[in-house]
Amino acid sequence: MLQLANLRKSCPCANCLADKLNKPATYIPLLSSAQLTLRDIKMVGNYAIQLVWQDGHETGIYTFDKLKEGKY
């Protein structure tokens, strides 16, 4: 079962991926309640969803294939 914290920590958007590359492997992000609260879920075509978080972050697109595989 996917948890919101796992989805947010593994956000596939370009900004989050770049941020992860600049952190050491031992870095553990501390997320606020606004970063872990969903405000909306939008369909992206018929292949993915876009999560809109309470803190305004909404650029990650989560494909159904990767969600099913537990890749996030």
Distance bins in CASP14 RR format, pairs under 12 A and 6 or more apart:
PFRMAT RR
TARGET T0000
AUTHOR 0000-0000-0000
RMODE 2
METHOD distances of the structure
MODEL  1
1 7 0 0 0 0 0 1 0 0 0 0 0
1 67 0 0 0 0 0 1 0 0 0 0 0
1 70 0 0 0 0 1 0 0 0 0 0 0
2 8 0 0 0 0 0 1 0 0 0 0 0
2 9 0 0 0 0 0 1 0 0 0 0 0
2 10 0 0 0 0 1 0 0 0 0 0 0
2 38 0 0 0 0 0 1 0 0 0 0 0
2 49 0 0 0 0 0 1 0 0 0 0 0
2 51 0 0 0 0 0 1 0 0 0 0 0
2 62 0 0 0 0 1 0 0 0 0 0 0
2 66 0 0 0 0 0 1 0 0 0 0 0
2 67 1 0 0 1 0 0 0 0 0 0 0
2 68 0 0 0 0 0 1 0 0 0 0 0
2 69 0 0 0 0 0 1 0 0 0 0 0
2 70 1 0 0 1 0 0 0 0 0 0 0
2 71 0 0 0 0 0 1 0 0 0 0 0
2 72 1 0 0 1 0 0 0 0 0 0 0
3 9 0 0 0 0 1 0 0 0 0 0 0
3 10 0 0 0 0 0 1 0 0 0 0 0
3 31 0 0 0 0 0 1 0 0 0 0 0
3 36 0 0 0 0 1 0 0 0 0 0 0
3 38 0 0 0 0 0 1 0 0 0 0 0
3 70 0 0 0 0 0 1 0 0 0 0 0
3 72 0 0 0 0 1 0 0 0 0 0 0
4 10 0 0 0 0 0 1 0 0 0 0 0
4 11 0 0 0 0 0 1 0 0 0 0 0
4 31 0 0 0 0 1 0 0 0 0 0 0
4 33 0 0 0 0 0 1 0 0 0 0 0
4 34 0 0 0 0 0 1 0 0 0 0 0
4 35 0 0 0 0 1 0 0 0 0 0 0
4 36 1 0 1 0 0 0 0 0 0 0 0
4 37 1 0 0 1 0 0 0 0 0 0 0
4 38 1 0 0 1 0 0 0 0 0 0 0
4 39 0 0 0 0 0 1 0 0 0 0 0
4 41 0 0 0 0 0 1 0 0 0 0 0
4 51 0 0 0 0 1 0 0 0 0 0 0
4 53 0 0 0 0 1 0 0 0 0 0 0
4 54 0 0 0 0 0 1 0 0 0 0 0
4 62 0 0 0 0 0 1 0 0 0 0 0
4 72 0 0 0 0 0 1 0 0 0 0 0
5 11 0 0 0 0 0 1 0 0 0 0 0
5 28 0 0 0 0 0 1 0 0 0 0 0
5 29 0 0 0 0 1 0 0 0 0 0 0
5 30 0 0 0 0 0 1 0 0 0 0 0
5 31 1 0 0 1 0 0 0 0 0 0 0
5 32 0 0 0 0 0 1 0 0 0 0 0
5 33 0 0 0 0 0 1 0 0 0 0 0
5 35 0 0 0 0 1 0 0 0 0 0 0
5 36 1 0 1 0 0 0 0 0 0 0 0
5 37 0 0 0 0 0 1 0 0 0 0 0
5 38 0 0 0 0 0 1 0 0 0 0 0
5 53 0 0 0 0 0 1 0 0 0 0 0
5 72 0 0 0 0 0 1 0 0 0 0 0
6 29 0 0 0 0 0 1 0 0 0 0 0
6 31 0 0 0 0 0 1 0 0 0 0 0
6 36 0 0 0 0 0 1 0 0 0 0 0
6 51 0 0 0 0 0 1 0 0 0 0 0
6 62 0 0 0 0 0 1 0 0 0 0 0
6 67 0 0 0 0 0 1 0 0 0 0 0
6 70 0 0 0 0 1 0 0 0 0 0 0
6 71 0 0 0 0 0 1 0 0 0 0 0
6 72 1 0 0 1 0 0 0 0 0 0 0
7 13 0 0 0 0 0 1 0 0 0 0 0
7 16 0 0 0 0 0 1 0 0 0 0 0
7 31 0 0 0 0 0 1 0 0 0 0 0
7 35 0 0 0 0 0 1 0 0 0 0 0
7 36 0 0 0 0 1 0 0 0 0 0 0
7 37 0 0 0 0 0 1 0 0 0 0 0
7 38 0 0 0 0 1 0 0 0 0 0 0
7 41 0 0 0 0 0 1 0 0 0 0 0
7 49 0 0 0 0 1 0 0 0 0 0 0
7 50 0 0 0 0 0 1 0 0 0 0 0
7 51 1 0 0 1 0 0 0 0 0 0 0
7 53 0 0 0 0 1 0 0 0 0 0 0
7 57 0 0 0 0 0 1 0 0 0 0 0
7 60 0 0 0 0 1 0 0 0 0 0 0
7 61 0 0 0 0 0 1 0 0 0 0 0
7 62 1 0 0 1 0 0 0 0 0 0 0
7 66 0 0 0 0 0 1 0 0 0 0 0
7 67 0 0 0 0 1 0 0 0 0 0 0
7 70 0 0 0 0 0 1 0 0 0 0 0
7 71 0 0 0 0 0 1 0 0 0 0 0
7 72 1 0 1 0 0 0 0 0 0 0 0
8 16 0 0 0 0 1 0 0 0 0 0 0
8 29 0 0 0 0 1 0 0 0 0 0 0
8 30 0 0 0 0 0 1 0 0 0 0 0
8 31 1 0 0 1 0 0 0 0 0 0 0
8 32 0 0 0 0 0 1 0 0 0 0 0
8 33 0 0 0 0 0 1 0 0 0 0 0
8 34 0 0 0 0 0 1 0 0 0 0 0
8 35 1 0 1 0 0 0 0 0 0 0 0
8 36 1 0 1 0 0 0 0 0 0 0 0
8 37 0 0 0 0 1 0 0 0 0 0 0
8 38 0 0 0 0 1 0 0 0 0 0 0
8 51 1 0 0 1 0 0 0 0 0 0 0
8 52 0 0 0 0 0 1 0 0 0 0 0
8 53 1 0 0 1 0 0 0 0 0 0 0
8 54 0 0 0 0 0 1 0 0 0 0 0
8 55 0 0 0 0 1 0 0 0 0 0 0
8 56 0 0 0 0 0 1 0 0 0 0 0
8 57 0 0 0 0 1 0 0 0 0 0 0
8 58 0 0 0 0 0 1 0 0 0 0 0
8 60 0 0 0 0 1 0 0 0 0 0 0
8 62 0 0 0 0 0 1 0 0 0 0 0
8 72 0 0 0 0 1 0 0 0 0 0 0
9 16 0 0 0 0 1 0 0 0 0 0 0
9 17 0 0 0 0 0 1 0 0 0 0 0
9 19 0 0 0 0 0 1 0 0 0 0 0
9 20 0 0 0 0 1 0 0 0 0 0 0
9 23 0 0 0 0 0 1 0 0 0 0 0
9 27 0 0 0 0 0 1 0 0 0 0 0
9 28 0 0 0 0 1 0 0 0 0 0 0
9 29 1 0 0 1 0 0 0 0 0 0 0
9 30 0 0 0 0 0 1 0 0 0 0 0
9 31 1 0 0 1 0 0 0 0 0 0 0
9 35 0 0 0 0 1 0 0 0 0 0 0
9 36 0 0 0 0 1 0 0 0 0 0 0
9 53 0 0 0 0 0 1 0 0 0 0 0
9 72 0 0 0 0 1 0 0 0 0 0 0
10 16 0 0 0 0 1 0 0 0 0 0 0
10 17 0 0 0 0 1 0 0 0 0 0 0
10 20 0 0 0 0 1 0 0 0 0 0 0
10 29 0 0 0 0 0 1 0 0 0 0 0
10 31 0 0 0 0 0 1 0 0 0 0 0
10 51 0 0 0 0 0 1 0 0 0 0 0
10 60 0 0 0 0 1 0 0 0 0 0 0
10 62 0 0 0 0 1 0 0 0 0 0 0
10 66 0 0 0 0 1 0 0 0 0 0 0
10 67 0 0 0 0 0 1 0 0 0 0 0
10 70 0 0 0 0 1 0 0 0 0 0 0
10 71 1 0 0 1 0 0 0 0 0 0 0
10 72 1 0 1 0 0 0 0 0 0 0 0
11 17 0 0 0 0 1 0 0 0 0 0 0
11 18 0 0 0 0 0 1 0 0 0 0 0
11 19 0 0 0 0 1 0 0 0 0 0 0
11 20 0 0 0 0 1 0 0 0 0 0 0
11 29 0 0 0 0 0 1 0 0 0 0 0
11 31 0 0 0 0 0 1 0 0 0 0 0
11 35 0 0 0 0 1 0 0 0 0 0 0
11 36 0 0 0 0 0 1 0 0 0 0 0
11 50 0 0 0 0 0 1 0 0 0 0 0
11 51 0 0 0 0 1 0 0 0 0 0 0
11 52 0 0 0 0 0 1 0 0 0 0 0
11 53 0 0 0 0 1 0 0 0 0 0 0
11 55 0 0 0 0 0 1 0 0 0 0 0
11 57 1 0 0 1 0 0 0 0 0 0 0
11 58 0 0 0 0 1 0 0 0 0 0 0
11 59 1 0 0 1 0 0 0 0 0 0 0
11 60 1 0 1 0 0 0 0 0 0 0 0
11 61 0 0 0 0 1 0 0 0 0 0 0
11 62 0 0 0 0 1 0 0 0 0 0 0
11 72 0 0 0 0 1 0 0 0 0 0 0
12 18 0 0 0 0 0 1 0 0 0 0 0
12 20 0 0 0 0 0 1 0 0 0 0 0
12 44 0 0 0 0 0 1 0 0 0 0 0
12 48 0 0 0 0 1 0 0 0 0 0 0
12 49 0 0 0 0 0 1 0 0 0 0 0
12 50 0 0 0 0 0 1 0 0 0 0 0
12 51 0 0 0 0 0 1 0 0 0 0 0
12 59 0 0 0 0 1 0 0 0 0 0 0
12 60 1 0 1 0 0 0 0 0 0 0 0
12 61 1 0 0 1 0 0 0 0 0 0 0
12 62 1 0 0 1 0 0 0 0 0 0 0
12 63 0 0 0 0 1 0 0 0 0 0 0
12 66 1 0 0 1 0 0 0 0 0 0 0
12 67 0 0 0 0 0 1 0 0 0 0 0
12 71 0 0 0 0 1 0 0 0 0 0 0
12 72 1 0 0 1 0 0 0 0 0 0 0
13 19 0 0 0 0 1 0 0 0 0 0 0
13 20 0 0 0 0 0 1 0 0 0 0 0
13 50 0 0 0 0 1 0 0 0 0 0 0
13 51 0 0 0 0 0 1 0 0 0 0 0
13 53 0 0 0 0 0 1 0 0 0 0 0
13 57 1 0 0 1 0 0 0 0 0 0 0
13 58 0 0 0 0 1 0 0 0 0 0 0
13 59 1 1 0 0 0 0 0 0 0 0 0
13 60 1 1 0 0 0 0 0 0 0 0 0
13 61 1 0 0 1 0 0 0 0 0 0 0
13 62 0 0 0 0 1 0 0 0 0 0 0
13 72 0 0 0 0 0 1 0 0 0 0 0
14 20 0 0 0 0 0 1 0 0 0 0 0
14 21 0 0 0 0 0 1 0 0 0 0 0
14 59 1 0 0 1 0 0 0 0 0 0 0
14 60 0 0 0 0 1 0 0 0 0 0 0
14 61 0 0 0 0 0 1 0 0 0 0 0
15 21 0 0 0 0 0 1 0 0 0 0 0
15 22 0 0 0 0 0 1 0 0 0 0 0
15 57 0 0 0 0 1 0 0 0 0 0 0
15 58 0 0 0 0 0 1 0 0 0 0 0
15 59 1 0 0 1 0 0 0 0 0 0 0
15 60 0 0 0 0 1 0 0 0 0 0 0
16 22 0 0 0 0 0 1 0 0 0 0 0
16 23 0 0 0 0 0 1 0 0 0 0 0
16 29 0 0 0 0 1 0 0 0 0 0 0
16 31 0 0 0 0 0 1 0 0 0 0 0
16 35 0 0 0 0 0 1 0 0 0 0 0
16 51 0 0 0 0 0 1 0 0 0 0 0
16 53 0 0 0 0 0 1 0 0 0 0 0
16 57 0 0 0 0 1 0 0 0 0 0 0
16 58 0 0 0 0 0 1 0 0 0 0 0
16 59 0 0 0 0 1 0 0 0 0 0 0
16 60 1 0 0 1 0 0 0 0 0 0 0
16 61 0 0 0 0 0 1 0 0 0 0 0
16 62 0 0 0 0 0 1 0 0 0 0 0
16 72 0 0 0 0 0 1 0 0 0 0 0
17 23 0 0 0 0 0 1 0 0 0 0 0
17 59 0 0 0 0 0 1 0 0 0 0 0
17 60 0 0 0 0 1 0 0 0 0 0 0
18 59 0 0 0 0 0 1 0 0 0 0 0
19 27 0 0 0 0 1 0 0 0 0 0 0
19 29 0 0 0 0 1 0 0 0 0 0 0
19 57 0 0 0 0 0 1 0 0 0 0 0
20 27 0 0 0 0 1 0 0 0 0 0 0
20 28 0 0 0 0 0 1 0 0 0 0 0
20 29 0 0 0 0 1 0 0 0 0 0 0
21 27 0 0 0 0 0 1 0 0 0 0 0
23 29 0 0 0 0 1 0 0 0 0 0 0
29 35 0 0 0 0 1 0 0 0 0 0 0
29 36 0 0 0 0 0 1 0 0 0 0 0
30 36 0 0 0 0 0 1 0 0 0 0 0
31 37 0 0 0 0 0 1 0 0 0 0 0
31 53 0 0 0 0 1 0 0 0 0 0 0
31 54 0 0 0 0 0 1 0 0 0 0 0
31 55 0 0 0 0 1 0 0 0 0 0 0
31 57 0 0 0 0 0 1 0 0 0 0 0
32 53 0 0 0 0 0 1 0 0 0 0 0
32 54 0 0 0 0 1 0 0 0 0 0 0
32 55 1 0 0 1 0 0 0 0 0 0 0
32 56 0 0 0 0 0 1 0 0 0 0 0
32 57 0 0 0 0 0 1 0 0 0 0 0
33 53 0 0 0 0 0 1 0 0 0 0 0
33 54 1 0 0 1 0 0 0 0 0 0 0
33 55 0 0 0 0 1 0 0 0 0 0 0
34 52 0 0 0 0 0 1 0 0 0 0 0
34 53 1 0 0 1 0 0 0 0 0 0 0
34 54 1 0 1 0 0 0 0 0 0 0 0
34 55 1 0 1 0 0 0 0 0 0 0 0
34 56 0 0 0 0 1 0 0 0 0 0 0
34 57 0 0 0 0 1 0 0 0 0 0 0
35 51 0 0 0 0 0 1 0 0 0 0 0
35 53 1 0 0 1 0 0 0 0 0 0 0
35 54 1 0 0 1 0 0 0 0 0 0 0
35 55 1 0 1 0 0 0 0 0 0 0 0
35 56 0 0 0 0 1 0 0 0 0 0 0
35 57 1 0 0 1 0 0 0 0 0 0 0
36 51 0 0 0 0 0 1 0 0 0 0 0
36 53 1 0 0 1 0 0 0 0 0 0 0
36 54 1 0 0 1 0 0 0 0 0 0 0
36 55 0 0 0 0 1 0 0 0 0 0 0
36 57 0 0 0 0 0 1 0 0 0 0 0
37 51 0 0 0 0 0 1 0 0 0 0 0
37 52 0 0 0 0 0 1 0 0 0 0 0
37 53 1 0 0 1 0 0 0 0 0 0 0
37 54 1 1 0 0 0 0 0 0 0 0 0
37 55 0 0 0 0 1 0 0 0 0 0 0
37 56 0 0 0 0 0 1 0 0 0 0 0
37 57 0 0 0 0 0 1 0 0 0 0 0
38 49 0 0 0 0 0 1 0 0 0 0 0
38 50 0 0 0 0 0 1 0 0 0 0 0
38 51 1 0 0 1 0 0 0 0 0 0 0
38 52 1 0 0 1 0 0 0 0 0 0 0
38 53 1 0 0 1 0 0 0 0 0 0 0
38 54 1 0 0 1 0 0 0 0 0 0 0
38 55 0 0 0 0 0 1 0 0 0 0 0
38 56 0 0 0 0 0 1 0 0 0 0 0
38 57 0 0 0 0 0 1 0 0 0 0 0
38 58 0 0 0 0 0 1 0 0 0 0 0
38 62 0 0 0 0 0 1 0 0 0 0 0
39 50 0 0 0 0 0 1 0 0 0 0 0
39 51 0 0 0 0 1 0 0 0 0 0 0
39 52 1 0 1 0 0 0 0 0 0 0 0
39 53 1 0 0 1 0 0 0 0 0 0 0
39 54 1 0 1 0 0 0 0 0 0 0 0
39 55 0 0 0 0 1 0 0 0 0 0 0
39 56 1 0 0 1 0 0 0 0 0 0 0
39 57 0 0 0 0 1 0 0 0 0 0 0
39 58 0 0 0 0 1 0 0 0 0 0 0
40 49 0 0 0 0 0 1 0 0 0 0 0
40 50 0 0 0 0 1 0 0 0 0 0 0
40 51 1 0 0 1 0 0 0 0 0 0 0
40 52 1 1 0 0 0 0 0 0 0 0 0
40 53 0 0 0 0 1 0 0 0 0 0 0
40 54 0 0 0 0 1 0 0 0 0 0 0
40 56 0 0 0 0 1 0 0 0 0 0 0
40 57 0 0 0 0 0 1 0 0 0 0 0
40 58 1 0 0 1 0 0 0 0 0 0 0
41 48 0 0 0 0 0 1 0 0 0 0 0
41 49 1 0 1 0 0 0 0 0 0 0 0
41 50 1 0 0 1 0 0 0 0 0 0 0
41 51 1 0 1 0 0 0 0 0 0 0 0
41 52 1 0 0 1 0 0 0 0 0 0 0
41 53 0 0 0 0 0 1 0 0 0 0 0
41 58 0 0 0 0 0 1 0 0 0 0 0
41 60 0 0 0 0 0 1 0 0 0 0 0
41 61 0 0 0 0 0 1 0 0 0 0 0
41 62 0 0 0 0 1 0 0 0 0 0 0
41 67 0 0 0 0 0 1 0 0 0 0 0
42 48 0 0 0 0 1 0 0 0 0 0 0
42 49 1 0 0 1 0 0 0 0 0 0 0
42 50 1 0 1 0 0 0 0 0 0 0 0
42 51 0 0 0 0 1 0 0 0 0 0 0
42 52 1 0 0 1 0 0 0 0 0 0 0
42 58 0 0 0 0 1 0 0 0 0 0 0
42 59 0 0 0 0 0 1 0 0 0 0 0
42 60 0 0 0 0 0 1 0 0 0 0 0
42 61 0 0 0 0 1 0 0 0 0 0 0
42 62 0 0 0 0 0 1 0 0 0 0 0
43 49 1 0 0 1 0 0 0 0 0 0 0
43 50 1 0 0 1 0 0 0 0 0 0 0
43 51 0 0 0 0 0 1 0 0 0 0 0
43 61 0 0 0 0 0 1 0 0 0 0 0
43 62 0 0 0 0 0 1 0 0 0 0 0
43 63 0 0 0 0 0 1 0 0 0 0 0
43 64 0 0 0 0 0 1 0 0 0 0 0
44 50 1 0 1 0 0 0 0 0 0 0 0
44 51 0 0 0 0 0 1 0 0 0 0 0
44 52 0 0 0 0 0 1 0 0 0 0 0
44 58 0 0 0 0 0 1 0 0 0 0 0
44 59 0 0 0 0 0 1 0 0 0 0 0
44 60 0 0 0 0 1 0 0 0 0 0 0
44 61 1 0 1 0 0 0 0 0 0 0 0
44 62 0 0 0 0 1 0 0 0 0 0 0
44 63 0 0 0 0 1 0 0 0 0 0 0
44 64 0 0 0 0 1 0 0 0 0 0 0
45 61 0 0 0 0 1 0 0 0 0 0 0
45 63 0 0 0 0 0 1 0 0 0 0 0
45 64 0 0 0 0 0 1 0 0 0 0 0
46 63 0 0 0 0 0 1 0 0 0 0 0
46 64 0 0 0 0 1 0 0 0 0 0 0
46 65 0 0 0 0 0 1 0 0 0 0 0
47 61 0 0 0 0 1 0 0 0 0 0 0
47 62 0 0 0 0 0 1 0 0 0 0 0
47 63 1 0 1 0 0 0 0 0 0 0 0
47 64 1 0 1 0 0 0 0 0 0 0 0
47 65 1 0 0 1 0 0 0 0 0 0 0
47 66 0 0 0 0 0 1 0 0 0 0 0
47 67 0 0 0 0 0 1 0 0 0 0 0
47 68 0 0 0 0 0 1 0 0 0 0 0
48 60 0 0 0 0 1 0 0 0 0 0 0
48 61 1 0 1 0 0 0 0 0 0 0 0
48 62 1 0 1 0 0 0 0 0 0 0 0
48 63 1 0 1 0 0 0 0 0 0 0 0
48 64 1 0 0 1 0 0 0 0 0 0 0
48 65 0 0 0 0 1 0 0 0 0 0 0
48 66 0 0 0 0 1 0 0 0 0 0 0
48 67 0 0 0 0 1 0 0 0 0 0 0
48 68 0 0 0 0 0 1 0 0 0 0 0
48 72 0 0 0 0 0 1 0 0 0 0 0
49 58 0 0 0 0 0 1 0 0 0 0 0
49 60 0 0 0 0 1 0 0 0 0 0 0
49 61 1 0 0 1 0 0 0 0 0 0 0
49 62 1 0 1 0 0 0 0 0 0 0 0
49 63 0 0 0 0 1 0 0 0 0 0 0
49 64 1 0 0 1 0 0 0 0 0 0 0
49 65 0 0 0 0 0 1 0 0 0 0 0
49 66 0 0 0 0 0 1 0 0 0 0 0
49 67 1 0 0 1 0 0 0 0 0 0 0
49 72 0 0 0 0 0 1 0 0 0 0 0
50 56 0 0 0 0 0 1 0 0 0 0 0
50 57 0 0 0 0 0 1 0 0 0 0 0
50 58 1 0 0 1 0 0 0 0 0 0 0
50 59 0 0 0 0 1 0 0 0 0 0 0
50 60 1 0 0 1 0 0 0 0 0 0 0
50 61 1 0 1 0 0 0 0 0 0 0 0
50 62 1 0 0 1 0 0 0 0 0 0 0
50 63 0 0 0 0 0 1 0 0 0 0 0
51 57 0 0 0 0 1 0 0 0 0 0 0
51 58 1 0 0 1 0 0 0 0 0 0 0
51 59 0 0 0 0 1 0 0 0 0 0 0
51 60 1 0 0 1 0 0 0 0 0 0 0
51 61 0 0 0 0 1 0 0 0 0 0 0
51 62 1 0 0 1 0 0 0 0 0 0 0
51 67 0 0 0 0 0 1 0 0 0 0 0
51 72 0 0 0 0 0 1 0 0 0 0 0
52 58 1 0 1 0 0 0 0 0 0 0 0
52 59 0 0 0 0 1 0 0 0 0 0 0
52 60 0 0 0 0 1 0 0 0 0 0 0
52 61 0 0 0 0 0 1 0 0 0 0 0
52 62 0 0 0 0 0 1 0 0 0 0 0
53 59 0 0 0 0 0 1 0 0 0 0 0
53 60 0 0 0 0 1 0 0 0 0 0 0
60 66 0 0 0 0 0 1 0 0 0 0 0
60 72 0 0 0 0 0 1 0 0 0 0 0
61 67 0 0 0 0 0 1 0 0 0 0 0
61 72 0 0 0 0 0 1 0 0 0 0 0
62 68 0 0 0 0 0 1 0 0 0 0 0
62 69 0 0 0 0 0 1 0 0 0 0 0
62 70 0 0 0 0 0 1 0 0 0 0 0
62 71 0 0 0 0 1 0 0 0 0 0 0
62 72 1 0 0 1 0 0 0 0 0 0 0
63 69 0 0 0 0 1 0 0 0 0 0 0
63 70 0 0 0 0 0 1 0 0 0 0 0
63 71 0 0 0 0 1 0 0 0 0 0 0
63 72 0 0 0 0 1 0 0 0 0 0 0
64 70 0 0 0 0 0 1 0 0 0 0 0
64 71 0 0 0 0 0 1 0 0 0 0 0
64 72 0 0 0 0 0 1 0 0 0 0 0
65 71 0 0 0 0 1 0 0 0 0 0 0
65 72 0 0 0 0 0 1 0 0 0 0 0
66 72 1 0 0 1 0 0 0 0 0 0 0
END
